[in-house]
Structure formats: structure tokens, C-alpha cells
Amino acid sequence: MTTNRVEIVKPGFFATAAAADSRRGEFDIGNEILIAHEVPVDFVFIGDSITHMWELNAYFGRSGRFIVNRGIGGDISSHVLRRFDADVIQLKPKRVAIKIGVNNFWAMDGWTAGDRKTAEQIVPGIVSDIEEMVKKAKENDIIPIVCSILPTDMPQSGHNDERNAGIRGANENLQKAADEQGAIYVDYHSRMTKEDGLRLREELADDGLHPHVLGYDIMADALREALAHKGIRI
């Protein structure tokens, strides 16, 4: 039993409506417990709702690996970068799986014309943010695992084709950056697209965005294979 509290890193709150704030209190408490009890962490998964909703322990950790989920539904890459020190670095995991970026593309549907961005304008920010996360991880002896952004199939949302083209372009840049920075790259995207190489296969998600069990099965296999290629078990 602990008798004294420990100092932990907290990123604070972002804005009244920022998705990253929705689990901040929960994560701060969880992080403090892990640090106070000196729990050795094998993997942290960080990202958006697709990570948040992934029942990781159904797939991984059965060989004794301790896995922490730090996904937040609706999060964007710049906010993940800002909370990276709190939700990854200070937990001192052996490895971090980073999968973020799809929500950045909602900027294509900005409230006003001045707020809107094109896919071409959005992609560099995603890549830059993830490159900085990889750099932070490596500086702290954490193996970075860069995971591709998933395709979507949401024609009702507008910009479906442009968004998917942007996602594919972002993934190409992320794979290149991972290779250059010595990170592990996991390609979920190519396993989950239709024949056009752009749109999400309809049998993998009910809403064209969030995978259900069939989608997560594919992702788990892709991750295991990529890690096994590097001699890593999960």
C-alpha cells in the first residue's frame, strides 16, 4: 500500500470542447497509480476512438505483457502529441503503438470557409506530429510503432474520396518517415480497403469508420506480424 503520492506529468486541459479533455481525469488517476506502484509497462497504445474502442486484452498480453490503452475518441494528432509526455513517456513503456490522424481530416468540413482545409493541407501536420512522437519515444528508449490511418467509407459525410486519398497519402508519408527514423511501421490500411485501394470494406465496420470485430481481427494480425518480423511478441 502506498502512503505518499508521487509527482506526475499532466498536460492540463485543451479547450471546452476538445476531445482530448474527455478522459483526462481518468488517465491522470491511472497514470499516477501505475507510477506510484512502479508497474512495468510493455506497450502503450495511443490514438483516437479506434484505439479507445479496441478491447486490447482480448487479443494481446496473454504471455504476461502489460498493455495500457490511452486512446481518446475524437482526438487529433496535435493533441496526442501534447499529451504524449503524460500518457506515454512518463509510464516508461518498452514500446508505444501510435495510430492517429483520421479526425484531422474533419477540418475539411470546417464551420466556416476560413476554417476549412484541404486534404493536402492536413497531411503535413499529421506526419509532423507523429514524427515528433517517434523522436520523443526514441529519446526515451521506447520503441515506436507507427500504425497506418484506417480508410473510411462515409459518403454521407462529404469529401469521402478526397479524405481517403489524403489518408492514403498520409500513410505513404508515415511509412517513409518510420523507415527514416527507425520506427516499426504497421500497414492496416492495405488489408482493409476495397479494390480501389481507398475505401474501407463495408464488412469491416457498421458506420464506415469504426471497425468491429472483423476489422480488429485484421488489425491484430497485421500488428502481430509486423512485430514478429522484429522479434517482438505482444
NUDO-704426 format. One record per atom (N, C-alpha, C): residue in three letters; x, y, z; atom name. Coordinates in steps of 0.02 Angstrom, whole numbers, plus 50000, padded with zeros to 5 digits. Layout:
BEGIN
NODE    r   east  north     up   a
NODE  ALA      X      Y      Z  CA
...
//
This chain:
BEGIN
NODE    r   east  north     up   a
NODE  MET  50042  49940  50000   N
NODE  MET  50000  50000  50000  CA
NODE  MET  50044  50062  50000   C
NODE  THR  50028  50111  49958   N
NODE  THR  50066  50173  49956  CA
NODE  THR  50041  50221  50010   C
NODE  THR  50087  50259  50039   N
NODE  THR  50068  50308  50090  CA
NODE  THR  50079  50379  50067   C
NODE  ASN  50118  50388  50014   N
NODE  ASN  50131  50455  49988  CA
NODE  ASN  50116  50457  49914   C
NODE  ARG  50091  50513  49891   N
NODE  ARG  50078  50521  49820  CA
NODE  ARG  50141  50540  49783   C
NODE  VAL  50142  50529  49718   N
NODE  VAL  50201  50544  49678  CA
NODE  VAL  50184  50601  49631   C
NODE  GLU  50235  50636  49610   N
NODE  GLU  50226  50690  49561  CA
NODE  GLU  50221  50658  49492   C
NODE  ILE  50171  50679  49453   N
NODE  ILE  50163  50652  49386  CA
NODE  ILE  50156  50710  49337   C
NODE  VAL  50169  50695  49273   N
NODE  VAL  50160  50743  49220  CA
NODE  VAL  50087  50746  49201   C
NODE  LYS  50058  50806  49197   N
NODE  LYS  49989  50815  49175  CA
NODE  LYS  49989  50867  49119   C
NODE  PRO  49957  50853  49063   N
NODE  PRO  49957  50902  49008  CA
NODE  PRO  49907  50958  49018   C
NODE  GLY  49862  50951  49067   N
NODE  GLY  49810  51002  49077  CA
NODE  GLY  49755  50994  49025   C
NODE  PHE  49710  51043  49025   N
NODE  PHE  49653  51040  48979  CA
NODE  PHE  49666  51083  48917   C
NODE  PHE  49634  51065  48862   N
NODE  PHE  49646  51096  48798  CA
NODE  PHE  49597  51152  48783   C
NODE  ALA  49533  51136  48786   N
NODE  ALA  49481  51185  48770  CA
NODE  ALA  49414  51156  48792   C
NODE  THR  49363  51197  48792   N
NODE  THR  49298  51174  48817  CA
NODE  THR  49272  51114  48779   C
NODE  ALA  49285  51109  48715   N
NODE  ALA  49256  51055  48676  CA
NODE  ALA  49308  51007  48648   C
NODE  ALA  49369  51008  48675   N
NODE  ALA  49422  50966  48648  CA
NODE  ALA  49411  50893  48669   C
NODE  ALA  49413  50848  48620   N
NODE  ALA  49403  50777  48635  CA
NODE  ALA  49455  50752  48685   C
NODE  ALA  49516  50779  48681   N
NODE  ALA  49570  50756  48724  CA
NODE  ALA  49555  50767  48798   C
NODE  ASP  49510  50812  48814   N
NODE  ASP  49493  50825  48884  CA
NODE  ASP  49446  50773  48913   C
NODE  SER  49412  50735  48871   N
NODE  SER  49358  50692  48894  CA
NODE  SER  49380  50637  48941   C
NODE  ARG  49442  50615  48936   N
NODE  ARG  49467  50561  48980  CA
NODE  ARG  49527  50584  49022   C
NODE  ARG  49537  50650  49025   N
NODE  ARG  49597  50674  49058  CA
NODE  ARG  49601  50654  49132   C
NODE  GLY  49546  50664  49167   N
NODE  GLY  49546  50646  49238  CA
NODE  GLY  49558  50572  49248   C
NODE  GLU  49525  50531  49208   N
NODE  GLU  49533  50458  49211  CA
NODE  GLU  49606  50438  49199   C
NODE  PHE  49637  50468  49147   N
NODE  PHE  49706  50450  49131  CA
NODE  PHE  49754  50475  49184   C
NODE  ASP  49743  50535  49211   N
NODE  ASP  49788  50560  49263  CA
NODE  ASP  49788  50514  49324   C
NODE  ILE  49729  50491  49344   N
NODE  ILE  49724  50445  49401  CA
NODE  ILE  49759  50379  49384   C
NODE  GLY  49745  50352  49325   N
NODE  GLY  49776  50289  49305  CA
NODE  GLY  49851  50295  49300   C
NODE  ASN  49876  50350  49272   N
NODE  ASN  49948  50359  49266  CA
NODE  ASN  49981  50363  49335   C
NODE  GLU  49949  50399  49381   N
NODE  GLU  49977  50404  49448  CA
NODE  GLU  49982  50336  49482   C
NODE  ILE  49931  50295  49474   N
NODE  ILE  49932  50228  49504  CA
NODE  ILE  49989  50187  49475   C
NODE  LEU  49996  50187  49408   N
NODE  LEU  50049  50148  49376  CA
NODE  LEU  50118  50170  49400   C
NODE  ILE  50128  50236  49406   N
NODE  ILE  50193  50263  49426  CA
NODE  ILE  50206  50249  49500   C
NODE  ALA  50156  50261  49542   N
NODE  ALA  50165  50252  49614  CA
NODE  ALA  50181  50179  49631   C
NODE  HIS  50152  50133  49593   N
NODE  HIS  50164  50062  49606  CA
NODE  HIS  50219  50033  49562   C
NODE  GLU  50252  50077  49524   N
NODE  GLU  50310  50057  49483  CA
NODE  GLU  50293  49997  49439   C
NODE  VAL  50236  50001  49406   N
NODE  VAL  50213  49946  49363  CA
NODE  VAL  50253  49947  49298   C
NODE  PRO  50287  49893  49281   N
NODE  PRO  50322  49890  49217  CA
NODE  PRO  50273  49883  49159   C
NODE  VAL  50275  49930  49114   N
NODE  VAL  50228  49931  49058  CA
NODE  VAL  50263  49908  48994   C
NODE  ASP  50234  49860  48961   N
NODE  ASP  50263  49834  48899  CA
NODE  ASP  50243  49875  48838   C
NODE  PHE  50178  49891  48833   N
NODE  PHE  50152  49928  48775  CA
NODE  PHE  50103  49981  48798   C
NODE  VAL  50108  50040  48768   N
NODE  VAL  50054  50089  48771  CA
NODE  VAL  50027  50097  48701   C
NODE  PHE  49961  50093  48694   N
NODE  PHE  49928  50109  48631  CA
NODE  PHE  49897  50178  48639   C
NODE  ILE  49914  50223  48594   N
NODE  ILE  49888  50291  48599  CA
NODE  ILE  49857  50311  48532   C
NODE  GLY  49801  50348  48536   N
NODE  GLY  49768  50367  48474  CA
NODE  GLY  49698  50393  48486   C
NODE  ASP  49654  50379  48439   N
NODE  ASP  49586  50407  48441  CA
NODE  ASP  49535  50352  48459   C
NODE  SER  49473  50358  48435   N
NODE  SER  49420  50311  48454  CA
NODE  SER  49435  50240  48432   C
NODE  ILE  49471  50231  48378   N
NODE  ILE  49485  50164  48354  CA
NODE  ILE  49530  50127  48403   C
NODE  THR  49575  50163  48435   N
NODE  THR  49614  50134  48490  CA
NODE  THR  49572  50130  48553   C
NODE  HIS  49536  50184  48569   N
NODE  HIS  49493  50187  48629  CA
NODE  HIS  49447  50126  48632   C
NODE  MET  49417  50109  48576   N
NODE  MET  49366  50056  48574  CA
NODE  MET  49395  49986  48566   C
NODE  TRP  49460  49980  48556   N
NODE  TRP  49491  49915  48544  CA
NODE  TRP  49499  49878  48610   C
NODE  GLU  49466  49821  48617   N
NODE  GLU  49471  49779  48677  CA
NODE  GLU  49537  49741  48672   C
NODE  LEU  49591  49776  48690   N
NODE  LEU  49658  49751  48677  CA
NODE  LEU  49673  49685  48712   C
NODE  ASN  49648  49678  48773   N
NODE  ASN  49664  49618  48811  CA
NODE  ASN  49631  49555  48783   C
NODE  ALA  49583  49564  48737   N
NODE  ALA  49555  49506  48703  CA
NODE  ALA  49603  49478  48651   C
NODE  TYR  49650  49518  48630   N
NODE  TYR  49697  49499  48577  CA
NODE  TYR  49769  49489  48601   C
NODE  PHE  49789  49530  48649   N
NODE  PHE  49860  49532  48667  CA
NODE  PHE  49870  49524  48743   C
NODE  GLY  49933  49517  48762   N
NODE  GLY  49952  49517  48832  CA
NODE  GLY  49946  49451  48868   C
NODE  ARG  49926  49399  48833   N
NODE  ARG  49916  49335  48867  CA
NODE  ARG  49982  49301  48887   C
NODE  SER  50037  49326  48860   N
NODE  SER  50102  49298  48879  CA
NODE  SER  50134  49341  48933   C
NODE  GLY  50093  49378  48970   N
NODE  GLY  50118  49417  49026  CA
NODE  GLY  50135  49488  49011   C
NODE  ARG  50126  49511  48948   N
NODE  ARG  50140  49581  48931  CA
NODE  ARG  50086  49626  48961   C
NODE  PHE  50108  49681  48990   N
NODE  PHE  50061  49729  49020  CA
NODE  PHE  50048  49785  48970   C
NODE  ILE  49984  49794  48953   N
NODE  ILE  49965  49839  48900  CA
NODE  ILE  49920  49894  48928   C
NODE  VAL  49934  49957  48909   N
NODE  VAL  49896  50014  48931  CA
NODE  VAL  49863  50047  48870   C
NODE  ASN  49799  50060  48874   N
NODE  ASN  49762  50092  48819  CA
NODE  ASN  49753  50166  48836   C
NODE  ARG  49779  50210  48793   N
NODE  ARG  49772  50281  48803  CA
NODE  ARG  49740  50313  48741   C
NODE  GLY  49689  50280  48714   N
NODE  GLY  49651  50307  48659  CA
NODE  GLY  49595  50353  48683   C
NODE  ILE  49581  50405  48645   N
NODE  ILE  49526  50451  48661  CA
NODE  ILE  49485  50463  48598   C
NODE  GLY  49421  50446  48601   N
NODE  GLY  49378  50457  48544  CA
NODE  GLY  49377  50530  48523   C
NODE  GLY  49386  50542  48458   N
NODE  GLY  49385  50609  48431  CA
NODE  GLY  49451  50646  48432   C
NODE  ASP  49503  50615  48459   N
NODE  ASP  49567  50651  48466  CA
NODE  ASP  49601  50663  48399   C
NODE  ILE  49643  50713  48397   N
NODE  ILE  49681  50732  48337  CA
NODE  ILE  49756  50729  48353   C
NODE  SER  49796  50730  48301   N
NODE  SER  49868  50717  48309  CA
NODE  SER  49903  50769  48353   C
NODE  SER  49885  50833  48346   N
NODE  SER  49919  50884  48386  CA
NODE  SER  49905  50877  48460   C
NODE  HIS  49845  50853  48478   N
NODE  HIS  49829  50843  48548  CA
NODE  HIS  49861  50780  48576   C
NODE  VAL  49867  50728  48534   N
NODE  VAL  49904  50669  48556  CA
NODE  VAL  49977  50687  48569   C
NODE  LEU  50006  50728  48526   N
NODE  LEU  50074  50750  48536  CA
NODE  LEU  50081  50787  48603   C
NODE  ARG  50033  50830  48617   N
NODE  ARG  50036  50869  48679  CA
NODE  ARG  50030  50825  48741   C
NODE  ARG  49992  50771  48738   N
NODE  ARG  49984  50728  48796  CA
NODE  ARG  50032  50668  48796   C
NODE  PHE  50077  50666  48748   N
NODE  PHE  50122  50609  48740  CA
NODE  PHE  50168  50601  48800   C
NODE  ASP  50194  50656  48827   N
NODE  ASP  50237  50651  48886  CA
NODE  ASP  50200  50620  48945   C
NODE  ALA  50137  50640  48953   N
NODE  ALA  50097  50615  49010  CA
NODE  ALA  50075  50543  49001   C
NODE  ASP  50050  50527  48942   N
NODE  ASP  50018  50463  48931  CA
NODE  ASP  50063  50409  48903   C
NODE  VAL  50124  50428  48885   N
NODE  VAL  50173  50379  48860  CA
NODE  VAL  50239  50385  48898   C
NODE  ILE  50274  50440  48889   N
NODE  ILE  50343  50445  48912  CA
NODE  ILE  50349  50430  48987   C
NODE  GLN  50307  50460  49028   N
NODE  GLN  50316  50451  49100  CA
NODE  GLN  50299  50380  49124   C
NODE  LEU  50262  50342  49083   N
NODE  LEU  50246  50273  49101  CA
NODE  LEU  50304  50225  49085   C
NODE  LYS  50352  50250  49046   N
NODE  LYS  50413  50211  49030  CA
NODE  LYS  50397  50143  48999   C
NODE  PRO  50353  50141  48950   N
NODE  PRO  50340  50076  48918  CA
NODE  PRO  50399  50055  48876   C
NODE  LYS  50402  49991  48861   N
NODE  LYS  50454  49967  48815  CA
NODE  LYS  50439  49988  48743   C
NODE  ARG  50373  49992  48727   N
NODE  ARG  50352  50008  48659  CA
NODE  ARG  50289  50050  48660   C
NODE  VAL  50279  50090  48608   N
NODE  VAL  50218  50129  48601  CA
NODE  VAL  50190  50120  48531   C
NODE  ALA  50125  50104  48527   N
NODE  ALA  50091  50098  48462  CA
NODE  ALA  50051  50162  48451   C
NODE  ILE  50069  50198  48398   N
NODE  ILE  50039  50264  48383  CA
NODE  ILE  49994  50256  48322   C
NODE  LYS  49930  50271  48331   N
NODE  LYS  49884  50270  48274  CA
NODE  LYS  49836  50329  48281   C
NODE  ILE  49847  50380  48241   N
NODE  ILE  49809  50442  48247  CA
NODE  ILE  49808  50478  48179   C
NODE  GLY  49756  50517  48168   N
NODE  GLY  49756  50558  48107  CA
NODE  GLY  49690  50565  48072   C
NODE  VAL  49645  50515  48078   N
NODE  VAL  49584  50519  48038  CA
NODE  VAL  49542  50580  48058   C
NODE  ASN  49541  50596  48122   N
NODE  ASN  49499  50653  48144  CA
NODE  ASN  49526  50720  48119   C
NODE  ASN  49590  50723  48103   N
NODE  ASN  49617  50785  48075  CA
NODE  ASN  49580  50804  48010   C
NODE  PHE  49556  50753  47975   N
NODE  PHE  49525  50766  47910  CA
NODE  PHE  49456  50797  47915   C
NODE  TRP  49427  50800  47975   N
NODE  TRP  49362  50833  47982  CA
NODE  TRP  49370  50909  47972   C
NODE  ALA  49432  50932  47971   N
NODE  ALA  49443  51003  47956  CA
NODE  ALA  49423  51019  47884   C
NODE  MET  49413  50969  47844   N
NODE  MET  49388  50980  47776  CA
NODE  MET  49316  51005  47778   C
NODE  ASP  49282  50994  47834   N
NODE  ASP  49212  51015  47842  CA
NODE  ASP  49207  51071  47893   C
NODE  GLY  49254  51118  47893   N
NODE  GLY  49255  51172  47941  CA
NODE  GLY  49190  51211  47944   C
NODE  TRP  49177  51241  48003   N
NODE  TRP  49114  51278  48012  CA
NODE  TRP  49108  51336  47964   C
NODE  THR  49164  51367  47948   N
NODE  THR  49163  51422  47900  CA
NODE  THR  49215  51408  47847   C
NODE  ALA  49208  51443  47791   N
NODE  ALA  49257  51433  47736  CA
NODE  ALA  49327  51446  47760   C
NODE  GLY  49335  51495  47805   N
NODE  GLY  49402  51511  47829  CA
NODE  GLY  49433  51457  47872   C
NODE  ASP  49390  51415  47902   N
NODE  ASP  49414  51361  47944  CA
NODE  ASP  49432  51298  47905   C
NODE  ARG  49407  51294  47844   N
NODE  ARG  49415  51232  47806  CA
NODE  ARG  49485  51224  47779   C
NODE  LYS  49506  51161  47776   N
NODE  LYS  49571  51144  47747  CA
NODE  LYS  49562  51089  47695   C
NODE  THR  49606  51086  47649   N
NODE  THR  49606  51031  47600  CA
NODE  THR  49646  50973  47630   C
NODE  ALA  49636  50914  47601   N
NODE  ALA  49674  50855  47623  CA
NODE  ALA  49749  50868  47617   C
NODE  GLU  49768  50902  47563   N
NODE  GLU  49839  50917  47553  CA
NODE  GLU  49868  50962  47608   C
NODE  GLN  49827  51005  47635   N
NODE  GLN  49848  51048  47689  CA
NODE  GLN  49851  51011  47756   C
NODE  ILE  49810  50960  47763   N
NODE  ILE  49804  50924  47827  CA
NODE  ILE  49860  50874  47836   C
NODE  VAL  49879  50840  47783   N
NODE  VAL  49927  50784  47788  CA
NODE  VAL  49994  50804  47820   C
NODE  PRO  50026  50860  47801   N
NODE  PRO  50091  50876  47831  CA
NODE  PRO  50088  50883  47907   C
NODE  GLY  50034  50909  47934   N
NODE  GLY  50028  50916  48006  CA
NODE  GLY  50026  50849  48041   C
NODE  ILE  49988  50803  48013   N
NODE  ILE  49985  50735  48042  CA
NODE  ILE  50055  50704  48043   C
NODE  VAL  50088  50706  47987   N
NODE  VAL  50155  50675  47981  CA
NODE  VAL  50204  50707  48029   C
NODE  SER  50204  50773  48032   N
NODE  SER  50249  50809  48076  CA
NODE  SER  50237  50792  48149   C
NODE  ASP  50174  50789  48170   N
NODE  ASP  50157  50772  48239  CA
NODE  ASP  50181  50702  48257   C
NODE  ILE  50170  50654  48212   N
NODE  ILE  50190  50585  48226  CA
NODE  ILE  50266  50578  48225   C
NODE  GLU  50299  50614  48180   N
NODE  GLU  50372  50613  48180  CA
NODE  GLU  50399  50638  48247   C
NODE  GLU  50368  50688  48276   N
NODE  GLU  50390  50715  48340  CA
NODE  GLU  50378  50663  48396   C
NODE  MET  50322  50627  48392   N
NODE  MET  50310  50574  48441  CA
NODE  MET  50363  50519  48437   C
NODE  VAL  50380  50500  48375   N
NODE  VAL  50431  50450  48365  CA
NODE  VAL  50498  50474  48394   C
NODE  LYS  50514  50536  48383   N
NODE  LYS  50576  50565  48409  CA
NODE  LYS  50576  50562  48486   C
NODE  LYS  50521  50583  48517   N
NODE  LYS  50516  50581  48590  CA
NODE  LYS  50524  50510  48616   C
NODE  ALA  50491  50463  48583   N
NODE  ALA  50495  50393  48605  CA
NODE  ALA  50568  50369  48603   C
NODE  LYS  50601  50379  48547   N
NODE  LYS  50669  50355  48539  CA
NODE  LYS  50716  50388  48589   C
NODE  GLU  50706  50452  48603   N
NODE  GLU  50748  50487  48652  CA
NODE  GLU  50740  50458  48722   C
NODE  ASN  50685  50423  48733   N
NODE  ASN  50672  50393  48799  CA
NODE  ASN  50675  50316  48797   C
NODE  ASP  50710  50290  48747   N
NODE  ASP  50722  50218  48741  CA
NODE  ASP  50657  50178  48737   C
NODE  ILE  50607  50207  48704   N
NODE  ILE  50543  50173  48692  CA
NODE  ILE  50540  50157  48618   C
NODE  ILE  50525  50096  48600   N
NODE  ILE  50521  50077  48530  CA
NODE  ILE  50455  50103  48501   C
NODE  PRO  50458  50147  48450   N
NODE  PRO  50397  50174  48420  CA
NODE  PRO  50369  50128  48365   C
NODE  ILE  50304  50119  48367   N
NODE  ILE  50268  50080  48317  CA
NODE  ILE  50218  50127  48285   C
NODE  VAL  50230  50144  48222   N
NODE  VAL  50186  50191  48186  CA
NODE  VAL  50135  50150  48147   C
NODE  CYS  50072  50161  48162   N
NODE  CYS  50019  50122  48130  CA
NODE  CYS  49981  50165  48079   C
NODE  SER  49965  50136  48023   N
NODE  SER  49931  50174  47971  CA
NODE  SER  49862  50197  47993   C
NODE  ILE  49841  50252  47963   N
NODE  ILE  49772  50276  47972  CA
NODE  ILE  49726  50231  47932   C
NODE  LEU  49669  50214  47960   N
NODE  LEU  49622  50170  47926  CA
NODE  LEU  49584  50207  47871   C
NODE  PRO  49565  50171  47819   N
NODE  PRO  49521  50200  47768  CA
NODE  PRO  49451  50211  47797   C
NODE  THR  49411  50250  47763   N
NODE  THR  49342  50261  47783  CA
NODE  THR  49297  50247  47723   C
NODE  ASP  49232  50243  47735   N
NODE  ASP  49183  50241  47681  CA
NODE  ASP  49119  50274  47706   C
NODE  MET  49120  50341  47705   N
NODE  MET  49066  50381  47733  CA
NODE  MET  49044  50433  47683   C
NODE  PRO  49014  50411  47628   N
NODE  PRO  48994  50459  47576  CA
NODE  PRO  48944  50511  47601   C
NODE  GLN  48906  50494  47652   N
NODE  GLN  48857  50541  47680  CA
NODE  GLN  48890  50600  47715   C
NODE  SER  48953  50592  47734   N
NODE  SER  48988  50645  47771  CA
NODE  SER  49018  50698  47726   C
NODE  GLY  49021  50685  47661   N
NODE  GLY  49053  50732  47615  CA
NODE  GLY  49127  50720  47612   C
NODE  HIS  49157  50738  47556   N
NODE  HIS  49230  50734  47547  CA
NODE  HIS  49257  50663  47555   C
NODE  ASN  49215  50612  47543   N
NODE  ASN  49237  50543  47555  CA
NODE  ASN  49298  50525  47513   C
NODE  ASP  49295  50540  47448   N
NODE  ASP  49350  50522  47404  CA
NODE  ASP  49413  50562  47420   C
NODE  GLU  49404  50628  47431   N
NODE  GLU  49462  50670  47447  CA
NODE  GLU  49494  50650  47513   C
NODE  ARG  49452  50633  47562   N
NODE  ARG  49478  50612  47627  CA
NODE  ARG  49518  50548  47620   C
NODE  ASN  49490  50500  47584   N
NODE  ASN  49525  50436  47577  CA
NODE  ASN  49590  50442  47537   C
NODE  ALA  49590  50487  47488   N
NODE  ALA  49652  50500  47451  CA
NODE  ALA  49704  50531  47498   C
NODE  GLY  49681  50577  47541   N
NODE  GLY  49725  50607  47590  CA
NODE  GLY  49752  50557  47639   C
NODE  ILE  49709  50512  47662   N
NODE  ILE  49731  50460  47709  CA
NODE  ILE  49784  50415  47677   C
NODE  ARG  49773  50396  47615   N
NODE  ARG  49823  50354  47582  CA
NODE  ARG  49889  50392  47574   C
NODE  GLY  49885  50456  47557   N
NODE  GLY  49946  50497  47551  CA
NODE  GLY  49981  50504  47618   C
NODE  ALA  49942  50514  47671   N
NODE  ALA  49972  50520  47738  CA
NODE  ALA  50008  50456  47757   C
NODE  ASN  49977  50399  47742   N
NODE  ASN  50008  50335  47759  CA
NODE  ASN  50073  50324  47720   C
NODE  GLU  50074  50344  47658   N
NODE  GLU  50136  50338  47619  CA
NODE  GLU  50192  50378  47651   C
NODE  ASN  50175  50438  47673   N
NODE  ASN  50224  50481  47706  CA
NODE  ASN  50244  50454  47775   C
NODE  LEU  50196  50424  47810   N
NODE  LEU  50211  50396  47876  CA
NODE  LEU  50257  50335  47870   C
NODE  GLN  50246  50294  47819   N
NODE  GLN  50289  50236  47809  CA
NODE  GLN  50361  50259  47793   C
NODE  LYS  50366  50310  47751   N
NODE  LYS  50432  50337  47735  CA
NODE  LYS  50466  50365  47796   C
NODE  ALA  50428  50403  47836   N
NODE  ALA  50457  50434  47897  CA
NODE  ALA  50478  50380  47947   C
NODE  ALA  50436  50328  47954   N
NODE  ALA  50453  50274  48000  CA
NODE  ALA  50518  50239  47979   C
NODE  ASP  50525  50227  47915   N
NODE  ASP  50586  50196  47890  CA
NODE  ASP  50647  50240  47903   C
NODE  GLU  50639  50304  47892   N
NODE  GLU  50695  50351  47902  CA
NODE  GLU  50713  50359  47975   C
NODE  GLN  50664  50355  48020   N
NODE  GLN  50676  50366  48091  CA
NODE  GLN  50688  50301  48129   C
NODE  GLY  50686  50245  48095   N
NODE  GLY  50699  50181  48129  CA
NODE  GLY  50641  50158  48172   C
NODE  ALA  50580  50175  48152   N
NODE  ALA  50520  50152  48187  CA
NODE  ALA  50490  50092  48151   C
NODE  ILE  50450  50054  48186   N
NODE  ILE  50414  49998  48155  CA
NODE  ILE  50350  50026  48123   C
NODE  TYR  50336  50007  48062   N
NODE  TYR  50275  50030  48029  CA
NODE  TYR  50227  49971  48021   C
NODE  VAL  50164  49983  48038   N
NODE  VAL  50112  49932  48032  CA
NODE  VAL  50060  49955  47981   C
NODE  ASP  50052  49916  47928   N
NODE  ASP  50006  49934  47874  CA
NODE  ASP  49939  49900  47884   C
NODE  TYR  49893  49933  47919   N
NODE  TYR  49824  49909  47923  CA
NODE  TYR  49787  49925  47858   C
NODE  HIS  49803  49983  47830   N
NODE  HIS  49764  50013  47775  CA
NODE  HIS  49754  49965  47716   C
NODE  SER  49809  49938  47690   N
NODE  SER  49803  49898  47629  CA
NODE  SER  49764  49834  47639   C
NODE  ARG  49759  49810  47700   N
NODE  ARG  49721  49749  47715  CA
NODE  ARG  49646  49763  47722   C
NODE  MET  49628  49827  47727   N
NODE  MET  49559  49843  47744  CA
NODE  MET  49522  49882  47690   C
NODE  THR  49556  49895  47633   N
NODE  THR  49524  49934  47580  CA
NODE  THR  49491  49889  47528   C
NODE  LYS  49445  49921  47493   N
NODE  LYS  49414  49888  47435  CA
NODE  LYS  49465  49885  47379   C
NODE  GLU  49443  49860  47321   N
NODE  GLU  49488  49851  47265  CA
NODE  GLU  49517  49917  47241   C
NODE  ASP  49483  49973  47256   N
NODE  ASP  49509  50038  47234  CA
NODE  ASP  49568  50062  47276   C
NODE  GLY  49584  50025  47330   N
NODE  GLY  49640  50044  47372  CA
NODE  GLY  49628  50106  47414   C
NODE  LEU  49566  50129  47416   N
NODE  LEU  49549  50191  47451  CA
NODE  LEU  49496  50182  47505   C
NODE  ARG  49440  50151  47487   N
NODE  ARG  49383  50148  47532  CA
NODE  ARG  49384  50087  47578   C
NODE  LEU  49358  50096  47639   N
NODE  LEU  49353  50041  47687  CA
NODE  LEU  49303  49989  47663   C
NODE  ARG  49321  49925  47669   N
NODE  ARG  49275  49871  47651  CA
NODE  ARG  49215  49873  47698   C
NODE  GLU  49155  49869  47670   N
NODE  GLU  49094  49880  47709  CA
NODE  GLU  49083  49826  47762   C
NODE  GLU  49113  49767  47752   N
NODE  GLU  49101  49713  47801  CA
NODE  GLU  49144  49720  47864   C
NODE  LEU  49186  49773  47867   N
NODE  LEU  49231  49781  47924  CA
NODE  LEU  49208  49833  47975   C
NODE  ALA  49156  49871  47958   N
NODE  ALA  49131  49922  48004  CA
NODE  ALA  49058  49935  47990   C
NODE  ASP  49020  49950  48042   N
NODE  ASP  48949  49964  48033  CA
NODE  ASP  48936  50036  48011   C
NODE  ASP  48982  50081  48027   N
NODE  ASP  48972  50152  48013  CA
NODE  ASP  49020  50180  47961   C
NODE  GLY  49060  50137  47930   N
NODE  GLY  49108  50162  47881  CA
NODE  GLY  49170  50193  47910   C
NODE  LEU  49177  50189  47977   N
NODE  LEU  49234  50221  48010  CA
NODE  LEU  49265  50177  48064   C
NODE  HIS  49224  50155  48112   N
NODE  HIS  49249  50117  48169  CA
NODE  HIS  49245  50042  48156   C
NODE  PRO  49301  50007  48157   N
NODE  PRO  49298  49934  48145  CA
NODE  PRO  49261  49898  48200   C
NODE  HIS  49228  49843  48181   N
NODE  HIS  49201  49797  48231  CA
NODE  HIS  49248  49738  48235   C
NODE  VAL  49226  49683  48261   N
NODE  VAL  49272  49627  48275  CA
NODE  VAL  49310  49604  48212   C
NODE  LEU  49278  49604  48154   N
NODE  LEU  49313  49580  48094  CA
NODE  LEU  49370  49627  48075   C
NODE  GLY  49359  49693  48083   N
NODE  GLY  49412  49741  48070  CA
NODE  GLY  49468  49735  48120   C
NODE  TYR  49450  49730  48184   N
NODE  TYR  49502  49724  48235  CA
NODE  TYR  49541  49658  48228   C
NODE  ASP  49509  49606  48205   N
NODE  ASP  49545  49543  48193  CA
NODE  ASP  49601  49554  48141   C
NODE  ILE  49585  49590  48088   N
NODE  ILE  49635  49605  48037  CA
NODE  ILE  49691  49647  48066   C
NODE  MET  49673  49698  48104   N
NODE  MET  49723  49742  48133  CA
NODE  MET  49769  49703  48180   C
NODE  ALA  49740  49660  48221   N
NODE  ALA  49781  49621  48268  CA
NODE  ALA  49831  49577  48231   C
NODE  ASP  49808  49545  48177   N
NODE  ASP  49853  49502  48138  CA
NODE  ASP  49909  49543  48107   C
NODE  ALA  49892  49601  48080   N
NODE  ALA  49943  49644  48049  CA
NODE  ALA  49994  49667  48100   C
NODE  LEU  49971  49685  48160   N
NODE  LEU  50017  49707  48212  CA
NODE  LEU  50062  49651  48235   C
NODE  ARG  50033  49593  48248   N
NODE  ARG  50073  49536  48269  CA
NODE  ARG  50127  49519  48218   C
NODE  GLU  50108  49519  48154   N
NODE  GLU  50157  49501  48102  CA
NODE  GLU  50213  49552  48097   C
NODE  ALA  50195  49617  48100   N
NODE  ALA  50246  49669  48096  CA
NODE  ALA  50295  49664  48155   C
NODE  LEU  50268  49651  48214   N
NODE  LEU  50311  49646  48273  CA
NODE  LEU  50352  49582  48272   C
NODE  ALA  50322  49527  48251   N
NODE  ALA  50359  49464  48247  CA
NODE  ALA  50418  49469  48200   C
NODE  HIS  50410  49508  48146   N
NODE  HIS  50464  49519  48099  CA
NODE  HIS  50524  49552  48133   C
NODE  LYS  50512  49588  48188   N
NODE  LYS  50565  49621  48226  CA
NODE  LYS  50582  49581  48289   C
NODE  GLY  50554  49522  48295   N
NODE  GLY  50569  49479  48353  CA
NODE  GLY  50533  49500  48416   C
NODE  ILE  50476  49534  48409   N
NODE  ILE  50439  49559  48466  CA
NODE  ILE  50373  49521  48473   C
NODE  ARG  50358  49498  48533   N
NODE  ARG  50294  49466  48547  CA
NODE  ARG  50249  49515  48585   C
NODE  ILE  50184  49508  48575   N
NODE  ILE  50137  49552  48609  CA
NODE  ILE  50081  49511  48641   C
//
